[in-house]
Amino acid sequence: IATGHYVRRRDTGALTELLKGLDPNKDQSYFLHAVGGQEIARTLFPVGELEKPEVRAIAEKHGLATAKKKDSTGICFIGERRFSDFLKQYLPAQPGDIETTEGEVIGRHHGLMYHTIGQRQGLGIGGLKDASDEPWYVLHKDLARNVLVVGQGNEHPWLFSRALLASEIFWVNPVDLGSPRQLTAKVRYRQSDQRCTLERTASGYRAVFDEPQRAVTPGQSVVFYDGEVCLGGGVIEAAEPWSPRA
């Protein structure tokens, strides 16, 4: 098959590797990390070797209506609508408290699934006595108590992690982790490569980062790279705080 994803492939004899797309602004290897090498070998990625302006120029040359179409930003199967509206169709609302890191209740949320770590907009917090003017951010989701924990400031210590644990790991091709390995990782789409040391432990896969990582979110994907090669990835189970939490 042929697909329009911005990735490349490289045949290395017995294996076929998944490579980042040539255009760093459009690279979609993060989304294809769970496609195996055997499947990659039977797939063509014609735009992976091009940058987006080149693709538009080719489309315009051939009179395609999409040549001047605005880039889509929504999830393909949802379209250009709010993700929260999509979730409401399938998940019942589960309201709960919004608390500070000190345990003070300062508001209510409509459901933890509508929020993500590092989120600033849509919290409905304001006008609190003795609070500074700094914006509020989602720091933690306490699933057991259905509580949303928030704090003020873009650089709040709770937003930063030094390591993560991952499960459901899928490798595009076999990866030797007999000893810790120096790699790079992405914990979200379009994030720049983050240097880390990946090791296999009794509790799963653990990635320790060279630099503090902001808003590492359990449930989202972490994808590992060796240079331009996408090795695979998994689901973030937990994030280890950069500094101790009281």
PyMOL commands that set and color helices and strands:
alter all, ss='L'
color gray80, all
select helices_A, chain A and resi 37-40+52-61+65-68+83-88+112-114+157-159
alter helices_A, ss='H'
color red, helices_A
select strands_A, chain A and resi 7-11+16-20+96-100+105-109+136-142+147-152+160-171+181-186+194-201+204-214+221-226+229-241
alter strands_A, ss='S'
color yellow, strands_A
deselect
rebuild
show_as cartoon
